[in-house]
Amino acid sequence: ANSPPDFDLRPCDYHDLARQNKSGLRFAELCPTRHYARKNIGYLLAARAGAPLILETDDDNFPHPEFWGARRMQSSAAVLRSAGWVNVYRYFTAANIWPRGLPLDAIHQPPPKLTPSSEDVACPIQQGLADGNPDVDAIYRITLPLPQTFRRNINVALGSGSWCPFNSQNTAWWPEAYPLLYLPAHCSFRVTDIWRSFVAQRIAWENDWHILFHGPDVTHERNPHDLLRDFADEIPGYLQNRAICEALTHLELQRGADRVPDNLGTCYEALVRGGWLPDAELELLDLWLEDLR
């Protein structure tokens, strides 16, 4: 909504607010404007166009050459299962740094040791790290040093029972996981992609999918932010992320890629029951799934 009326970024297919509302997507009519969750419309448009891969990034990321290379859903990685909360960043650096969304009482918890061997596992969601100004929370930005750089020669895949938040800033998604792209709209933009990541991880476990974290293939030069405002917007995550994942862990979900939409509804119903999201989120989710079908 803030783009100038003559905005042009050829050869990209740009959809301003008017074009979004004429897209035929019911979700576009109901989703709040001036909210990060409007990205959902872009995901739906890409899926409708038959995209074999959705690679989401930010306007303040500068790609490295390898960013444009081929990507494989079946990836070789060091695998962690049943590890609880894992600060994945610590496998890529010795610095005291953690990803946005990691519970604060887990930031000093040493990560489990990785075995020297690697496995070839299905990873339909893959998070790339970012050098420079990586995705950390406001507490880190206010108190600890930046920029930071990360190792590039390692892949880590989290399987069932291993939690680590991932973001929407440098993430690849394969069609099997497209329903899990859904960003909730009735929460702050500083937690929407983090809560999405928890739902996606929980549903991935039912299909033996893994969340892959790989070395940086972008450098992030962050747009200006009000760090105290970011801190205020992140408070629901600081206080509730552990409880949200605990609730998700105990859900009974169904196996199979065709059951992912039903599982998505089950997870968001649990977030509404827990008081973390309002009932209105379920109406948006229904429209998302309808449009995706």
C-alpha positions as CSV (number, residue, x, y, z in Angstrom):
1,A,0.0,0.0,0.0
2,N,3.0,2.3,0.4
3,S,4.4,1.8,-3.1
4,P,4.4,4.8,-5.4
5,P,1.7,4.7,-8.1
6,D,4.3,4.4,-10.9
7,F,6.3,1.5,-9.2
8,D,8.0,-0.7,-11.8
9,L,10.4,-3.6,-11.3
10,R,10.6,-5.4,-14.6
11,P,10.6,-8.3,-15.4
12,C,8.8,-8.9,-12.0
13,D,5.1,-9.3,-12.0
14,Y,4.0,-6.5,-9.6
15,H,0.6,-6.6,-7.9
16,D,-0.5,-3.4,-6.3
17,L,-3.4,-3.3,-3.9
18,A,-6.0,-2.8,-6.6
19,R,-4.6,-5.7,-8.6
20,Q,-4.5,-7.9,-5.6
21,N,-8.2,-7.3,-4.9
22,K,-9.0,-8.1,-8.6
23,S,-7.0,-11.3,-8.5
24,G,-10.0,-13.6,-7.8
25,L,-8.5,-14.6,-4.5
26,R,-11.0,-14.4,-1.7
27,F,-8.1,-14.2,0.8
28,A,-7.0,-10.9,-0.7
29,E,-10.4,-9.3,0.0
30,L,-10.4,-10.1,3.7
31,C,-6.7,-10.0,4.7
32,P,-5.9,-6.8,6.7
33,T,-3.9,-4.2,4.7
34,R,-0.6,-2.8,5.9
35,H,0.3,-6.2,7.4
36,Y,3.1,-8.5,6.6
37,A,0.6,-11.3,6.1
38,R,-0.3,-9.7,2.7
39,K,2.7,-11.8,1.5
40,N,0.2,-14.7,1.5
41,I,-1.3,-13.3,-1.6
42,G,2.1,-13.5,-3.4
43,Y,2.4,-17.2,-2.4
44,L,-1.0,-17.9,-3.7
45,L,-0.3,-16.2,-7.0
46,A,3.0,-18.1,-7.4
47,A,1.2,-21.4,-6.6
48,R,-1.5,-20.6,-9.1
49,A,1.1,-19.9,-11.8
50,G,2.5,-23.4,-11.2
51,A,5.8,-22.4,-9.5
52,P,7.9,-25.5,-8.9
53,L,9.6,-23.7,-6.0
54,I,8.8,-20.6,-4.0
55,L,11.9,-18.8,-2.8
56,E,11.0,-15.9,-0.4
57,T,13.5,-13.2,0.4
58,D,13.7,-9.5,1.5
59,D,14.3,-6.3,-0.3
60,D,17.3,-5.6,1.8
61,N,19.1,-8.9,1.0
62,F,22.0,-8.9,-1.4
63,P,22.4,-12.4,-3.0
64,H,25.7,-14.2,-3.2
65,P,26.4,-16.1,-6.5
66,E,25.3,-19.4,-5.0
67,F,21.9,-18.0,-4.2
68,W,21.0,-18.5,-7.8
69,G,22.3,-22.1,-8.0
70,A,20.2,-25.3,-8.2
71,R,18.4,-26.5,-5.1
72,R,17.4,-30.0,-4.2
73,M,14.5,-31.0,-1.9
74,Q,16.3,-34.2,-1.0
75,S,19.3,-32.9,0.8
76,S,22.4,-34.3,2.6
77,A,22.7,-32.9,6.2
78,A,23.6,-33.6,9.7
79,V,20.3,-34.6,11.3
80,L,18.9,-33.9,14.8
81,R,15.9,-35.7,16.1
82,S,14.3,-35.5,19.6
83,A,16.7,-32.7,20.6
84,G,14.2,-30.2,22.0
85,W,15.1,-26.6,21.5
86,V,18.1,-26.1,19.3
87,N,20.0,-22.9,18.6
88,V,21.0,-23.8,15.1
89,Y,23.0,-20.6,14.7
90,R,25.6,-22.0,17.0
91,Y,26.6,-24.7,14.4
92,F,27.5,-21.9,12.0
93,T,29.4,-19.6,14.4
94,A,31.1,-19.5,17.8
95,A,29.5,-16.2,18.6
96,N,26.8,-15.9,21.3
97,I,23.9,-15.4,18.8
98,W,20.5,-16.9,18.4
99,P,17.6,-16.7,15.9
100,R,14.6,-14.5,16.5
101,G,12.0,-16.6,18.2
102,L,14.2,-18.9,20.2
103,P,12.9,-18.9,23.9
104,L,15.1,-16.6,25.9
105,D,15.8,-19.3,28.5
106,A,17.3,-21.5,25.8
107,I,19.8,-19.0,24.3
108,H,22.7,-20.2,26.5
109,Q,21.8,-23.9,26.2
110,P,24.7,-25.6,24.2
111,P,23.5,-27.3,21.0
112,P,23.7,-31.0,20.8
113,K,26.9,-32.4,19.2
114,L,26.5,-33.3,15.5
115,T,27.5,-36.7,14.3
116,P,30.2,-36.7,11.6
117,S,28.0,-38.6,9.2
118,S,25.2,-37.1,7.2
119,E,21.8,-38.4,5.9
120,D,19.9,-37.8,2.7
121,V,16.5,-36.5,4.0
122,A,13.4,-34.9,2.6
123,C,13.6,-31.1,3.2
124,P,10.7,-29.3,1.5
125,I,11.4,-26.2,3.7
126,Q,14.9,-24.8,3.7
127,Q,16.2,-21.8,5.6
128,G,19.3,-20.0,4.4
129,L,21.2,-17.9,6.9
130,A,22.3,-14.3,6.2
131,D,25.6,-12.7,6.7
132,G,25.9,-9.1,7.9
133,N,22.7,-8.3,9.8
134,P,21.1,-11.7,10.3
135,D,17.6,-12.4,11.7
136,V,17.9,-11.9,15.4
137,D,15.5,-10.5,18.0
138,A,15.5,-6.9,19.3
139,I,17.1,-7.9,22.6
140,Y,20.2,-9.1,20.6
141,R,20.3,-6.0,18.5
142,I,20.1,-3.7,21.5
143,T,22.8,-5.5,23.5
144,L,25.2,-7.4,21.3
145,P,27.4,-6.8,18.3
146,L,26.7,-6.8,14.6
147,P,27.6,-7.5,11.8
148,Q,28.1,-11.3,12.0
149,T,29.2,-13.9,9.5
150,F,28.5,-17.6,9.4
151,R,30.1,-20.8,8.1
152,R,29.0,-22.0,4.7
153,N,30.2,-25.6,4.7
154,I,27.5,-27.2,6.8
155,N,23.9,-28.3,6.5
156,V,21.8,-29.1,9.6
157,A,18.3,-30.8,9.3
158,L,15.9,-30.8,12.2
159,G,13.6,-33.8,12.4
160,S,10.8,-34.8,14.7
161,G,11.1,-33.5,18.3
162,S,13.7,-30.8,17.4
163,W,12.5,-27.1,17.5
164,C,14.2,-24.0,16.0
165,P,12.4,-21.0,14.7
166,F,12.9,-20.1,11.1
167,N,12.0,-16.9,9.3
168,S,10.5,-15.6,6.0
169,Q,13.7,-13.7,4.9
170,N,15.6,-16.4,3.0
171,T,13.5,-19.5,2.7
172,A,12.8,-22.1,0.0
173,W,9.6,-24.0,-0.2
174,W,8.6,-27.0,-2.4
175,P,5.0,-27.6,-3.5
176,E,4.4,-30.3,-0.9
177,A,4.8,-27.7,1.8
178,Y,3.0,-24.8,0.0
179,P,0.0,-24.9,2.5
180,L,2.5,-24.3,5.3
181,L,3.5,-20.9,3.9
182,Y,0.4,-19.4,5.6
183,L,1.4,-16.3,7.7
184,P,-1.2,-15.5,10.4
185,A,-2.5,-12.0,10.1
186,H,-4.0,-11.4,13.6
187,C,-0.6,-11.0,15.4
188,S,2.3,-8.7,15.1
189,F,4.7,-8.9,12.1
190,R,7.5,-9.7,14.5
191,V,5.9,-13.1,15.4
192,T,3.9,-14.0,12.3
193,D,6.6,-15.9,10.5
194,I,8.0,-17.4,13.7
195,W,4.6,-18.8,14.7
196,R,4.2,-20.1,11.1
197,S,7.5,-21.9,11.5
198,F,6.4,-23.7,14.6
199,V,3.2,-24.9,12.9
200,A,5.2,-26.0,9.8
201,Q,7.7,-27.9,11.9
202,R,5.0,-29.8,13.8
203,I,3.2,-30.8,10.6
204,A,6.4,-31.7,8.9
205,W,7.1,-34.3,11.6
206,E,4.0,-36.3,10.5
207,N,5.6,-36.8,7.1
208,D,9.2,-37.4,8.1
209,W,10.1,-34.1,6.6
210,H,13.0,-32.1,7.9
211,I,13.7,-28.4,8.2
212,L,17.0,-27.7,6.6
213,F,19.3,-24.9,7.7
214,H,22.2,-24.1,5.4
215,G,25.0,-21.5,5.3
216,P,24.5,-17.9,4.2
217,D,23.8,-17.2,0.5
218,V,22.8,-13.6,1.1
219,T,24.2,-10.6,3.0
220,H,21.5,-8.7,4.8
221,E,21.8,-4.9,5.0
222,R,18.8,-4.1,7.2
223,N,16.3,-1.3,6.5
224,P,15.9,1.2,9.3
225,H,13.9,-0.1,12.3
226,D,12.8,1.3,15.7
227,L,14.3,-1.4,17.9
228,L,12.1,-0.6,20.9
229,R,9.1,-0.9,18.8
230,D,10.4,-4.2,17.5
231,F,11.0,-5.3,21.1
232,A,7.4,-4.4,22.0
233,D,6.1,-6.4,19.0
234,E,8.2,-9.4,19.9
235,I,6.9,-9.6,23.5
236,P,4.2,-12.2,22.7
237,G,6.9,-14.4,21.3
238,Y,9.3,-14.0,24.3
239,L,6.5,-15.0,26.6
240,Q,4.5,-17.6,24.6
241,N,6.7,-19.4,22.1
242,R,7.6,-22.2,24.4
243,A,3.9,-22.7,25.4
244,I,2.8,-22.6,21.8
245,C,5.2,-25.4,20.8
246,E,4.2,-27.4,23.9
247,A,0.6,-27.2,22.7
248,L,1.5,-28.2,19.2
249,T,3.6,-31.1,20.3
250,H,0.6,-32.8,22.0
251,L,-1.8,-32.5,19.0
252,E,-2.9,-35.6,17.1
253,L,-2.3,-35.0,13.5
254,Q,-2.6,-37.2,10.4
255,R,0.1,-38.6,8.2
256,G,0.3,-37.8,4.4
257,A,0.9,-34.8,2.2
258,D,-2.9,-34.8,1.4
259,R,-3.6,-34.3,5.1
260,V,-1.5,-31.2,5.4
261,P,-4.4,-28.7,5.0
262,D,-6.4,-30.5,7.7
263,N,-3.5,-30.5,10.0
264,L,-3.0,-26.8,9.4
265,G,-6.6,-26.2,10.6
266,T,-6.0,-28.4,13.7
267,C,-2.8,-26.5,14.6
268,Y,-4.4,-23.0,14.2
269,E,-7.5,-24.1,16.1
270,A,-5.1,-25.0,18.9
271,L,-3.5,-21.5,18.7
272,V,-7.0,-20.0,19.0
273,R,-8.0,-22.2,21.9
274,G,-4.8,-21.2,23.7
275,G,-5.7,-17.5,23.3
276,W,-2.6,-16.7,21.1
277,L,-4.8,-15.9,18.1
278,P,-8.4,-14.7,17.8
279,D,-11.3,-16.6,16.1
280,A,-11.0,-14.3,13.1
281,E,-7.7,-16.1,12.1
282,L,-9.6,-19.2,11.3
283,E,-11.8,-17.4,8.8
284,L,-8.7,-16.2,7.0
285,L,-7.2,-19.6,7.1
286,D,-10.3,-21.1,5.5
287,L,-10.1,-18.6,2.7
288,W,-6.3,-19.4,2.2
289,L,-7.0,-23.1,1.9
290,E,-10.0,-22.5,-0.4
291,D,-7.8,-20.3,-2.7
292,L,-5.0,-22.8,-2.6
293,R,-7.3,-25.5,-3.7
